[in-house]
Structures are given as structure tokens and as C-alpha cells.
Amino acid sequence: MTTSDAAHDPGFDGAAARRNTTGIEIRPMPGNRWRFFVYSAIGLAMFFGTVEIGGESTILVDHALTFVMWMLGPAVPWVVVCLVLLGTVRPFVTGSWRQSALRTVFALLNIVGLVVAVCAAAGFYPGPLGNPDIGPFLWEKLGIPVGMLVPVGAVFLALLINYGLMEFIGVLVQPIMRPVWKVPGRAAVDAVASFVGSYSLALLITDRVYREGRYTGKEAAIIATGFSTVSATFMVIVASTLDLMHHWTLYFFLTLAVTFAVTAITVRIPPLSRVPDVPYEGVEHSPEPASRGHRLRQAWDEAMRALANAPGIGRGSWATFKDGVLMASAIVPSILSVGLIGLLLATYTPVFDVIGWLFVPVAYLVQLPDPALAGKAVSVGIAEMFLPATVVAGHESEVLRFTVGVTAVSQIVFFSALVPSILATRIPVSVVHMVVLWFIRVVLTILIAAPLAHLLL
């Protein structure tokens, strides 16, 4: 690369990219490289550093949420109502409710969620909502915590995703992506985007790259159904509900490992193995170039390139905060509607008891306590990924709660949010495929996670 070429590189720093008298090129480096270390360290500390404050030991993001809710005081329920209102109105304003029948159904269900939110904020729980395990639980344990935590957590996610850490990690893991998961190395960014950001952001990345020809249909399907998990901020909600925050670091990293291990299996069996490995229609495939040079140096270069294009801390945090608000406004109405339907079915009908029996032999095989309850818990995850946690919350067995908590995330597929999000993209995965994948992922996750829970807890 000549000096003239480098000057047009968005990561170019004129003071750092010059050739010396021997003609050896010095790679362009951005100024303020300290931001990579400091901001990344702060971001990691916020999500993985457990600190005791006021007698409560939890991660710093959780403490930040407690502070924000203390500042807002009695206004908290109505702030969440405003989020639900935004999520309910937005599909009709943007016209996205017309995109498919499923989108229409979820847009209408959001109206139900809005009604539930207003009633709950006013302290009015009519009919079955009066059951403490349904109405108050949905609102106080799910609606309010999720509605508040996702935007608050999103502020700090900027520190993880904007200043080179994602790119640095992505390059380092490239050598294992193709042989293990049959996807290009660049898919590592999608995977990290889900865990530290959101599945919606990761799906947007996947869909765009697929339509640009840099993923094939099979690669896009693998990434969408194998890496598009809920974010770390939402995992905090799951762990907190299951009283696992004292095992947060273990829970997070074990969930990540199990999720990716399950994906390594599902890519080799139907239905994913039968998805055509062809590019998006009318687009020429652009495969990922082979890596050259020292990998650690390449990872550093990519991190510095991202850092050179990174926004200021204020602008970056504001952007992720807005994304967090939109994400929360999409999730909370679904929780209060689809989640309500799931809880009503789980409480007053035998639907999930029947479906749950499909998983009882698996739970028994790995010696989970109360296999029937375990089967019912994981079965409700197809409606809303958080519901499994509600079924076993308070159970005396930490192994059961831990396994169900891992399964709720590793299953990936659930109808309250991920399914309509995937259907809104061009990624070639049908509803039938996703239901089959959900079943396979649940079974595999139990088989892997339960023995680990027995061993480590």
C-alpha cells in the first residue's frame, strides 16, 4: 500500500503511516490507542466484574440499573409503559406489520401487551392477571427489569463493540470458524454482536452480508440460527430470576460454550445441512480471502482500523442507547403478550405438560432433579425464551435451575421475537425449519449442560 493509497484509508493516521528511509512500511495507526485498552477494560468490568454494594453482590451493570431505578422512583412503571407504547405503535407507523402474516399477528399481540402494561402500572390486575404468578410476575419480574436493563446495559455495550475489541477477538478466532461451524471467519463478529449486543443487530449484519454475496444461504442460515442469541444484558435477567448471579461468570461463559457446541452439531445435520450453499439470488459470491501474516498482528491491525473509525464515547453510547430503547420496546410488548399466553397455557392447561414429556427421557438420562418439571420448563421456551426460567424459579435444585437457564439461551429459537426477526430478513430459513431446530437444540443442550452443571456446581 502506497502512502497515497493509505491516505484514503479510513483508518489512516498521517503521522503514523509513513515509510522510513529503508522503504519498510509502518502500518497506519489511529491516535488515542489508549481507548482500545481503557474502554474495552471498562466494558468487560461492567459486564463481568462482580462487586458487592449495599450488601448485594452482582455485576456493575446490575448496580447501575439499581441506581437508575432509584433515581426514577415512582416513574419507573410509566417509563416502561412508554417503551411498550413505542413498540406497539412503531410497526404500524413503519408499515412493518404488513410484511407478513406473522408480523401482523405480533403487531396485534403488542396491543395486548400494551393493555397489560397500562393495567399493571395502574395496579389493576383483572381476571387471571390477578394470579401473583402471572400478572404481577410478568410485570415486576420481567416487564420492568427488561424494559429498564436493556437500555441501561446498551450504554455500556458501546465500550465493547465500538473500540476494536470485537474485531480483535474476531480475527483471533477465525481459524476455527470454518472447520468447526462451516462459516467464514467474519461470522465471529456476528456471534460476538449477539452476545454483547443483540440478536437483532447480529441478524441485520447477517442479512446485509448475505445480500452482498459475502455469505451463502447456508452460511447465513447457520449464523442466524446458531449464533443469534439474546444479549448479555438479557442473560442477566435470566440469571437473576433463577438466583444464579453468584455464578454469573460461570453461567455466562458456559452458556456461550454450550451454545456454540450445539451449533457445531446442528450445522452437520438436517435441516441446516440441506440448506443450499449458494449466494443470494442475482449476487456474485465473494468468499473470504485467506489470512496472511501473523494472526495476532492482523488482529491488532483490524482493532486499530475499527478504533480509527470509532465514534466518540458520548456519540457511541448515545447510539447504542437508542438501539437499546428500540430493542426493549420490541421485546417487552412480546413478553407481556406472548409471555402471558405462555404462562396462561402453562398454568391452566396441560399443553406444555404434554410437550414437556418429549424431553423427560432426556432429563432423566442426565439425572436432572424433577424430570417432569424440567421437561415442562424447556418446552415453554418455544413461545418465549424467558418462560423456562419462570417455571423453575425458586426450585431448590441449583443444577436444575442452571441447566434450564443455559437451555433458555442456547435454544436460540423462540416465537416472541427471534422468529419474526428472521422472517423479516432474506435468510433462507422457514418456520418449520426453526421449530425443528428448536427441538434439536433443546435436546442437545440438556445433554451437554446438565453433566457440566453436576460437575461444576
TIMARBA-806734 format. One record per residue (C-alpha): residue number from 1; residue in three letters; x negated, y, z. Coordinates in pm, whole numbers, padded with zeros to 5 digits, always signed. Example, Ala and Ser with C-alpha at 12.3 -4.5 7.8 and 13.67 -1.06 7.14 Angstrom:
# residues 2
{1,"Ala",{-01230,-00450,+00780}}
{2,"Ser",{-01367,-00106,+00714}}
***
This chain:
# residues 457
{1,"Met",{+00000,+00000,+00000}}
{2,"Thr",{-00147,+00336,-00102}}
{3,"Thr",{-00131,+00650,+00108}}
{4,"Ser",{+00124,+00788,-00137}}
{5,"Asp",{+00341,+00477,-00104}}
{6,"Ala",{+00312,+00483,+00273}}
{7,"Ala",{+00426,+00843,+00287}}
{8,"His",{+00763,+00731,+00152}}
{9,"Asp",{+00790,+00452,+00411}}
{10,"Pro",{+01050,+00540,+00678}}
{11,"Gly",{+00813,+00406,+00943}}
{12,"Phe",{+00520,+00616,+00821}}
{13,"Asp",{+00327,+00838,+01059}}
{14,"Gly",{+00091,+01060,+00862}}
{15,"Ala",{-00153,+01090,+01150}}
{16,"Ala",{-00180,+00714,+01190}}
{17,"Ala",{-00173,+00580,+00834}}
{18,"Arg",{-00496,+00683,+00667}}
{19,"Arg",{-00771,+00486,+00503}}
{20,"Asn",{-01112,+00512,+00658}}
{21,"Thr",{-01431,+00556,+00462}}
{22,"Thr",{-01468,+00181,+00408}}
{23,"Gly",{-01128,+00159,+00240}}
{24,"Ile",{-00972,-00052,+00517}}
{25,"Glu",{-00608,+00042,+00563}}
{26,"Ile",{-00483,+00137,+00906}}
{27,"Arg",{-00122,+00028,+00938}}
{28,"Pro",{+00131,+00310,+00987}}
{29,"Met",{+00235,+00351,+01348}}
{30,"Pro",{+00505,+00574,+01493}}
{31,"Gly",{+00432,+00826,+01759}}
{32,"Asn",{+00551,+00771,+02116}}
{33,"Arg",{+00483,+00398,+02109}}
{34,"Trp",{+00534,+00401,+02484}}
{35,"Arg",{+00909,+00395,+02411}}
{36,"Phe",{+00885,+00033,+02295}}
{37,"Phe",{+00742,-00074,+02629}}
{38,"Val",{+00931,+00156,+02863}}
{39,"Tyr",{+01278,+00142,+02708}}
{40,"Ser",{+01259,-00233,+02647}}
{41,"Ala",{+01142,-00291,+03005}}
{42,"Ile",{+01425,-00079,+03144}}
{43,"Gly",{+01679,-00261,+02926}}
{44,"Leu",{+01550,-00600,+03037}}
{45,"Ala",{+01555,-00487,+03400}}
{46,"Met",{+01913,-00362,+03372}}
{47,"Phe",{+02042,-00695,+03241}}
{48,"Phe",{+01811,-00943,+03411}}
{49,"Gly",{+01690,-00775,+03728}}
{50,"Thr",{+01891,-00882,+04033}}
{51,"Val",{+01891,-00624,+04314}}
{52,"Glu",{+02074,-00611,+04645}}
{53,"Ile",{+02257,-00281,+04700}}
{54,"Gly",{+02515,-00229,+04968}}
{55,"Gly",{+02497,-00591,+05070}}
{56,"Glu",{+02577,-00715,+04717}}
{57,"Ser",{+02312,-00893,+04511}}
{58,"Thr",{+02374,-00865,+04136}}
{59,"Ile",{+02220,-00725,+03817}}
{60,"Leu",{+02169,-00350,+03783}}
{61,"Val",{+02436,-00313,+03513}}
{62,"Asp",{+02688,-00451,+03759}}
{63,"His",{+02578,-00195,+04017}}
{64,"Ala",{+02611,+00077,+03754}}
{65,"Leu",{+02967,-00037,+03689}}
{66,"Thr",{+03048,-00023,+04060}}
{67,"Phe",{+02918,+00335,+04072}}
{68,"Val",{+03120,+00444,+03768}}
{69,"Met",{+03439,+00291,+03906}}
{70,"Trp",{+03374,+00461,+04241}}
{71,"Met",{+03336,+00794,+04060}}
{72,"Leu",{+03660,+00748,+03864}}
{73,"Gly",{+03854,+00626,+04166}}
{74,"Pro",{+04233,+00602,+04112}}
{75,"Ala",{+04193,+00696,+03745}}
{76,"Val",{+04032,+00359,+03658}}
{77,"Pro",{+04356,+00172,+03569}}
{78,"Trp",{+04471,+00453,+03342}}
{79,"Val",{+04132,+00473,+03170}}
{80,"Val",{+04179,+00106,+03082}}
{81,"Val",{+04535,+00178,+02963}}
{82,"Cys",{+04390,+00441,+02728}}
{83,"Leu",{+04148,+00182,+02592}}
{84,"Val",{+04436,-00062,+02535}}
{85,"Leu",{+04635,+00215,+02365}}
{86,"Leu",{+04340,+00286,+02134}}
{87,"Gly",{+04306,-00082,+02049}}
{88,"Thr",{+04678,-00113,+01982}}
{89,"Val",{+04711,+00193,+01762}}
{90,"Arg",{+04386,+00159,+01568}}
{91,"Pro",{+04483,-00139,+01344}}
{92,"Phe",{+04793,+00048,+01228}}
{93,"Val",{+04602,+00372,+01167}}
{94,"Thr",{+04323,+00199,+00972}}
{95,"Gly",{+04563,-00038,+00795}}
{96,"Ser",{+04363,-00344,+00902}}
{97,"Trp",{+04682,-00509,+01028}}
{98,"Arg",{+04781,-00567,+00663}}
{99,"Gln",{+04464,-00759,+00573}}
{100,"Ser",{+04604,-01100,+00662}}
{101,"Ala",{+04895,-01268,+00838}}
{102,"Leu",{+04669,-01345,+01133}}
{103,"Arg",{+04565,-00979,+01158}}
{104,"Thr",{+04932,-00885,+01160}}
{105,"Val",{+05007,-01130,+01439}}
{106,"Phe",{+04723,-00996,+01653}}
{107,"Ala",{+04826,-00636,+01588}}
{108,"Leu",{+05175,-00719,+01716}}
{109,"Leu",{+05033,-00907,+02013}}
{110,"Asn",{+04834,-00595,+02101}}
{111,"Ile",{+05166,-00420,+02160}}
{112,"Val",{+05247,-00687,+02417}}
{113,"Gly",{+04909,-00622,+02574}}
{114,"Leu",{+04984,-00250,+02593}}
{115,"Val",{+05316,-00314,+02769}}
{116,"Val",{+05142,-00541,+03019}}
{117,"Ala",{+04871,-00279,+03079}}
{118,"Val",{+05118,+00002,+03146}}
{119,"Cys",{+05325,-00216,+03381}}
{120,"Ala",{+05016,-00332,+03567}}
{121,"Ala",{+04870,+00017,+03601}}
{122,"Ala",{+05203,+00129,+03746}}
{123,"Gly",{+05201,-00167,+03988}}
{124,"Phe",{+05507,-00324,+03826}}
{125,"Tyr",{+05488,-00698,+03753}}
{126,"Pro",{+05822,-00827,+03619}}
{127,"Gly",{+05915,-01194,+03588}}
{128,"Pro",{+05625,-01440,+03561}}
{129,"Leu",{+05379,-01148,+03569}}
{130,"Gly",{+05456,-01132,+03940}}
{131,"Asn",{+05269,-01459,+03990}}
{132,"Pro",{+04941,-01349,+04156}}
{133,"Asp",{+04753,-01594,+03932}}
{134,"Ile",{+04895,-01438,+03616}}
{135,"Gly",{+04980,-01065,+03613}}
{136,"Pro",{+04755,-00931,+03891}}
{137,"Phe",{+04480,-01174,+03795}}
{138,"Leu",{+04485,-01070,+03428}}
{139,"Trp",{+04474,-00703,+03518}}
{140,"Glu",{+04249,-00688,+03822}}
{141,"Lys",{+04005,-00966,+03736}}
{142,"Leu",{+03997,-00934,+03356}}
{143,"Gly",{+04154,-00622,+03211}}
{144,"Ile",{+03992,-00364,+03436}}
{145,"Pro",{+03646,-00527,+03470}}
{146,"Val",{+03616,-00596,+03096}}
{147,"Gly",{+03756,-00258,+02997}}
{148,"Met",{+03502,-00082,+03217}}
{149,"Leu",{+03199,-00309,+03192}}
{150,"Val",{+03169,-00335,+02814}}
{151,"Pro",{+03134,+00043,+02754}}
{152,"Val",{+02909,+00089,+03059}}
{153,"Gly",{+02691,-00205,+02957}}
{154,"Ala",{+02680,-00078,+02598}}
{155,"Val",{+02498,+00236,+02713}}
{156,"Phe",{+02207,+00025,+02833}}
{157,"Leu",{+02221,-00211,+02535}}
{158,"Ala",{+02074,+00073,+02331}}
{159,"Leu",{+01748,+00015,+02518}}
{160,"Leu",{+01736,-00345,+02397}}
{161,"Ile",{+01849,-00308,+02037}}
{162,"Asn",{+01712,+00028,+01918}}
{163,"Tyr",{+01345,+00042,+02009}}
{164,"Gly",{+01185,-00259,+01844}}
{165,"Leu",{+01243,-00540,+02092}}
{166,"Met",{+01493,-00720,+01865}}
{167,"Glu",{+01259,-00706,+01567}}
{168,"Phe",{+00959,-00815,+01774}}
{169,"Ile",{+01143,-01121,+01907}}
{170,"Gly",{+01299,-01194,+01567}}
{171,"Val",{+00964,-01221,+01387}}
{172,"Leu",{+00817,-01441,+01657}}
{173,"Val",{+01099,-01697,+01630}}
{174,"Gln",{+01111,-01704,+01250}}
{175,"Pro",{+00904,-02028,+01217}}
{176,"Ile",{+01172,-02231,+01395}}
{177,"Met",{+01485,-02083,+01234}}
{178,"Arg",{+01476,-02276,+00905}}
{179,"Pro",{+01370,-02621,+01031}}
{180,"Val",{+01597,-02613,+01338}}
{181,"Trp",{+01906,-02420,+01228}}
{182,"Lys",{+01868,-02418,+00846}}
{183,"Val",{+01887,-02038,+00826}}
{184,"Pro",{+01631,-01771,+00730}}
{185,"Gly",{+01414,-01611,+00994}}
{186,"Arg",{+01606,-01286,+00963}}
{187,"Ala",{+01903,-01466,+01121}}
{188,"Ala",{+01721,-01431,+01453}}
{189,"Val",{+01828,-01067,+01453}}
{190,"Asp",{+02193,-01175,+01422}}
{191,"Ala",{+02153,-01417,+01710}}
{192,"Val",{+01992,-01159,+01936}}
{193,"Ala",{+02251,-00899,+01830}}
{194,"Ser",{+02526,-01123,+01964}}
{195,"Phe",{+02363,-01198,+02297}}
{196,"Val",{+02251,-00842,+02373}}
{197,"Gly",{+02518,-00661,+02172}}
{198,"Ser",{+02838,-00818,+02050}}
{199,"Tyr",{+02963,-01084,+01810}}
{200,"Ser",{+03145,-00810,+01618}}
{201,"Leu",{+02815,-00632,+01549}}
{202,"Ala",{+02648,-00961,+01456}}
{203,"Leu",{+02935,-01053,+01221}}
{204,"Leu",{+02909,-00715,+01049}}
{205,"Ile",{+02537,-00779,+00997}}
{206,"Thr",{+02601,-01132,+00870}}
{207,"Asp",{+02878,-01029,+00630}}
{208,"Arg",{+02678,-00742,+00486}}
{209,"Val",{+02362,-00951,+00435}}
{210,"Tyr",{+02570,-01231,+00279}}
{211,"Arg",{+02734,-00993,+00032}}
{212,"Glu",{+02392,-00850,-00053}}
{213,"Gly",{+02275,-01200,-00152}}
{214,"Arg",{+02024,-01247,+00129}}
{215,"Tyr",{+02230,-01528,+00288}}
{216,"Thr",{+02404,-01812,+00110}}
{217,"Gly",{+02760,-01905,+00204}}
{218,"Lys",{+02638,-02196,+00418}}
{219,"Glu",{+02382,-01978,+00597}}
{220,"Ala",{+02643,-01711,+00669}}
{221,"Ala",{+02888,-01974,+00798}}
{222,"Ile",{+02622,-02124,+01027}}
{223,"Ile",{+02530,-01785,+01169}}
{224,"Ala",{+02891,-01673,+01218}}
{225,"Thr",{+03000,-01991,+01399}}
{226,"Gly",{+02671,-02082,+01564}}
{227,"Phe",{+02523,-01756,+01689}}
{228,"Ser",{+02814,-01510,+01722}}
{229,"Thr",{+02864,-01548,+02094}}
{230,"Val",{+03013,-01299,+02334}}
{231,"Ser",{+02769,-01040,+02465}}
{232,"Ala",{+02558,-01046,+02779}}
{233,"Thr",{+02789,-00786,+02933}}
{234,"Phe",{+03089,-01016,+02893}}
{235,"Met",{+02889,-01309,+03026}}
{236,"Val",{+02854,-01108,+03346}}
{237,"Ile",{+03234,-01114,+03375}}
{238,"Val",{+03239,-01492,+03332}}
{239,"Ala",{+02961,-01547,+03584}}
{240,"Ser",{+03119,-01308,+03833}}
{241,"Thr",{+03461,-01475,+03808}}
{242,"Leu",{+03300,-01815,+03864}}
{243,"Asp",{+03092,-01684,+04157}}
{244,"Leu",{+02768,-01761,+03973}}
{245,"Met",{+02597,-01422,+03989}}
{246,"His",{+02339,-01559,+04233}}
{247,"His",{+02241,-01792,+03945}}
{248,"Trp",{+02271,-01520,+03678}}
{249,"Thr",{+01927,-01557,+03517}}
{250,"Leu",{+01957,-01935,+03507}}
{251,"Tyr",{+02313,-01913,+03377}}
{252,"Phe",{+02224,-01667,+03101}}
{253,"Phe",{+01917,-01844,+02965}}
{254,"Leu",{+02063,-02193,+02999}}
{255,"Thr",{+02376,-02079,+02816}}
{256,"Leu",{+02159,-01935,+02539}}
{257,"Ala",{+01957,-02257,+02514}}
{258,"Val",{+02263,-02486,+02516}}
{259,"Thr",{+02448,-02272,+02262}}
{260,"Phe",{+02160,-02284,+02017}}
{261,"Ala",{+02100,-02655,+02081}}
{262,"Val",{+02464,-02728,+01995}}
{263,"Thr",{+02430,-02516,+01681}}
{264,"Ala",{+02124,-02717,+01576}}
{265,"Ile",{+02350,-03025,+01578}}
{266,"Thr",{+02660,-02875,+01413}}
{267,"Val",{+02463,-02748,+01112}}
{268,"Arg",{+02387,-03112,+01023}}
{269,"Ile",{+02743,-03248,+01039}}
{270,"Pro",{+03076,-03157,+00876}}
{271,"Pro",{+03234,-02912,+00833}}
{272,"Leu",{+02927,-02685,+00820}}
{273,"Ser",{+02715,-02936,+00629}}
{274,"Arg",{+02974,-02929,+00348}}
{275,"Val",{+02993,-02552,+00303}}
{276,"Pro",{+02849,-02471,-00044}}
{277,"Asp",{+02493,-02342,-00020}}
{278,"Val",{+02547,-02072,-00282}}
{279,"Pro",{+02528,-01692,-00273}}
{280,"Tyr",{+02824,-01456,-00267}}
{281,"Glu",{+03016,-01458,-00595}}
{282,"Gly",{+02858,-01234,-00857}}
{283,"Val",{+02548,-01160,-00647}}
{284,"Glu",{+02197,-01289,-00715}}
{285,"His",{+02042,-01476,-00424}}
{286,"Ser",{+01742,-01305,-00265}}
{287,"Pro",{+01561,-01561,-00046}}
{288,"Glu",{+01347,-01450,+00243}}
{289,"Pro",{+00979,-01407,+00143}}
{290,"Ala",{+00723,-01629,+00307}}
{291,"Ser",{+00549,-01489,+00611}}
{292,"Arg",{+00193,-01369,+00563}}
{293,"Gly",{-00080,-01285,+00808}}
{294,"His",{-00096,-01307,+01184}}
{295,"Arg",{+00254,-01350,+01325}}
{296,"Leu",{+00203,-01150,+01643}}
{297,"Arg",{+00062,-00865,+01438}}
{298,"Gln",{+00356,-00889,+01198}}
{299,"Ala",{+00599,-00884,+01492}}
{300,"Trp",{+00427,-00574,+01627}}
{301,"Asp",{+00439,-00405,+01286}}
{302,"Glu",{+00812,-00475,+01250}}
{303,"Ala",{+00877,-00349,+01601}}
{304,"Met",{+00685,-00029,+01524}}
{305,"Arg",{+00875,+00016,+01198}}
{306,"Ala",{+01203,-00009,+01389}}
{307,"Leu",{+01072,+00227,+01654}}
{308,"Ala",{+00977,+00482,+01389}}
{309,"Asn",{+01339,+00486,+01272}}
{310,"Ala",{+01489,+00469,+01622}}
{311,"Pro",{+01720,+00748,+01737}}
{312,"Gly",{+01651,+00949,+02050}}
{313,"Ile",{+01760,+00792,+02375}}
{314,"Gly",{+02063,+01021,+02403}}
{315,"Arg",{+02188,+00968,+02049}}
{316,"Gly",{+02119,+00595,+02062}}
{317,"Ser",{+02302,+00545,+02390}}
{318,"Trp",{+02595,+00753,+02270}}
{319,"Ala",{+02625,+00542,+01954}}
{320,"Thr",{+02625,+00213,+02144}}
{321,"Phe",{+02866,+00359,+02399}}
{322,"Lys",{+03112,+00438,+02119}}
{323,"Asp",{+03070,+00086,+01984}}
{324,"Gly",{+03133,-00045,+02334}}
{325,"Val",{+03451,+00158,+02367}}
{326,"Leu",{+03582,+00023,+02035}}
{327,"Met",{+03483,-00331,+02131}}
{328,"Ala",{+03656,-00302,+02470}}
{329,"Ser",{+03965,-00154,+02306}}
{330,"Ala",{+03982,-00458,+02076}}
{331,"Ile",{+03916,-00717,+02347}}
{332,"Val",{+04135,-00600,+02636}}
{333,"Pro",{+04469,-00598,+02447}}
{334,"Ser",{+04395,-00953,+02328}}
{335,"Ile",{+04314,-01063,+02681}}
{336,"Leu",{+04638,-00914,+02810}}
{337,"Ser",{+04847,-01075,+02534}}
{338,"Val",{+04680,-01394,+02411}}
{339,"Gly",{+04533,-01444,+02756}}
{340,"Leu",{+04880,-01400,+02907}}
{341,"Ile",{+05027,-01657,+02668}}
{342,"Gly",{+04746,-01897,+02754}}
{343,"Leu",{+04798,-01853,+03128}}
{344,"Leu",{+05174,-01897,+03093}}
{345,"Leu",{+05126,-02215,+02892}}
{346,"Ala",{+04863,-02340,+03137}}
{347,"Thr",{+05081,-02262,+03441}}
{348,"Tyr",{+05430,-02353,+03328}}
{349,"Thr",{+05382,-02611,+03050}}
{350,"Pro",{+05181,-02931,+03005}}
{351,"Val",{+05038,-02818,+02668}}
{352,"Phe",{+04679,-02777,+02781}}
{353,"Asp",{+04701,-03072,+03017}}
{354,"Val",{+04775,-03286,+02713}}
{355,"Ile",{+04499,-03129,+02502}}
{356,"Gly",{+04267,-03147,+02801}}
{357,"Trp",{+04290,-03527,+02810}}
{358,"Leu",{+04084,-03530,+02490}}
{359,"Phe",{+03791,-03405,+02698}}
{360,"Val",{+03848,-03607,+03016}}
{361,"Pro",{+03640,-03908,+02898}}
{362,"Val",{+03352,-03672,+02818}}
{363,"Ala",{+03379,-03502,+03158}}
{364,"Tyr",{+03393,-03842,+03328}}
{365,"Leu",{+03091,-03964,+03130}}
{366,"Val",{+02872,-03679,+03261}}
{367,"Gln",{+03018,-03717,+03612}}
{368,"Leu",{+03183,-03378,+03637}}
{369,"Pro",{+03393,-03343,+03953}}
{370,"Asp",{+03769,-03345,+03882}}
{371,"Pro",{+03750,-03454,+03514}}
{372,"Ala",{+04120,-03378,+03453}}
{373,"Leu",{+04078,-03017,+03568}}
{374,"Ala",{+03758,-02988,+03366}}
{375,"Gly",{+03940,-03111,+03055}}
{376,"Lys",{+04224,-02865,+03105}}
{377,"Ala",{+03978,-02580,+03169}}
{378,"Val",{+03778,-02625,+02849}}
{379,"Ser",{+04091,-02685,+02641}}
{380,"Val",{+04234,-02338,+02709}}
{381,"Gly",{+03920,-02179,+02565}}
{382,"Ile",{+04060,-02209,+02212}}
{383,"Ala",{+04310,-01934,+02300}}
{384,"Glu",{+04072,-01700,+02483}}
{385,"Met",{+03713,-01776,+02581}}
{386,"Phe",{+03759,-01635,+02930}}
{387,"Leu",{+04053,-01856,+03027}}
{388,"Pro",{+03838,-02162,+03118}}
{389,"Ala",{+03679,-01954,+03393}}
{390,"Thr",{+04021,-01870,+03535}}
{391,"Val",{+04120,-02237,+03563}}
{392,"Val",{+03821,-02343,+03776}}
{393,"Ala",{+03755,-02014,+03960}}
{394,"Gly",{+03729,-02088,+04330}}
{395,"His",{+03667,-02461,+04283}}
{396,"Glu",{+03428,-02600,+04542}}
{397,"Ser",{+03202,-02768,+04286}}
{398,"Glu",{+02933,-02533,+04158}}
{399,"Val",{+02836,-02790,+03895}}
{400,"Leu",{+03189,-02783,+03753}}
{401,"Arg",{+03208,-02404,+03756}}
{402,"Phe",{+02863,-02374,+03595}}
{403,"Thr",{+02940,-02626,+03321}}
{404,"Val",{+03271,-02464,+03237}}
{405,"Gly",{+03104,-02121,+03235}}
{406,"Val",{+02842,-02240,+02985}}
{407,"Thr",{+03109,-02410,+02771}}
{408,"Ala",{+03324,-02096,+02758}}
{409,"Val",{+03039,-01912,+02585}}
{410,"Ser",{+02889,-02197,+02383}}
{411,"Gln",{+03224,-02290,+02225}}
{412,"Ile",{+03200,-01959,+02032}}
{413,"Val",{+03536,-02005,+01851}}
{414,"Phe",{+03848,-01855,+02012}}
{415,"Phe",{+04164,-01709,+01866}}
{416,"Ser",{+04196,-01389,+02068}}
{417,"Ala",{+03905,-01216,+01895}}
{418,"Leu",{+03641,-01416,+01706}}
{419,"Val",{+03872,-01598,+01464}}
{420,"Pro",{+04039,-01282,+01327}}
{421,"Ser",{+03700,-01111,+01316}}
{422,"Ile",{+03552,-01386,+01096}}
{423,"Leu",{+03862,-01396,+00875}}
{424,"Ala",{+03818,-01024,+00812}}
{425,"Thr",{+03479,-01093,+00650}}
{426,"Arg",{+03386,-01267,+00324}}
{427,"Ile",{+03217,-01552,+00513}}
{428,"Pro",{+03349,-01884,+00372}}
{429,"Val",{+03494,-02043,+00689}}
{430,"Ser",{+03863,-02143,+00717}}
{431,"Val",{+04080,-02159,+01029}}
{432,"Val",{+04081,-02540,+01008}}
{433,"His",{+03701,-02542,+00996}}
{434,"Met",{+03685,-02319,+01303}}
{435,"Val",{+03924,-02537,+01505}}
{436,"Val",{+03720,-02848,+01422}}
{437,"Leu",{+03400,-02665,+01511}}
{438,"Trp",{+03552,-02556,+01843}}
{439,"Phe",{+03629,-02916,+01938}}
{440,"Ile",{+03283,-03040,+01838}}
{441,"Arg",{+03106,-02757,+02019}}
{442,"Val",{+03302,-02813,+02341}}
{443,"Val",{+03221,-03185,+02348}}
{444,"Leu",{+02852,-03132,+02272}}
{445,"Thr",{+02821,-02851,+02525}}
{446,"Ile",{+02966,-03061,+02807}}
{447,"Leu",{+02733,-03348,+02719}}
{448,"Ile",{+02429,-03119,+02732}}
{449,"Ala",{+02520,-02865,+03002}}
{450,"Ala",{+02661,-03094,+03272}}
{451,"Pro",{+02344,-03305,+03322}}
{452,"Leu",{+02139,-02985,+03335}}
{453,"Ala",{+02378,-02840,+03594}}
{454,"His",{+02345,-03156,+03806}}
{455,"Leu",{+01967,-03131,+03781}}
{456,"Leu",{+01915,-02759,+03839}}
{457,"Leu",{+02184,-02658,+04090}}
***
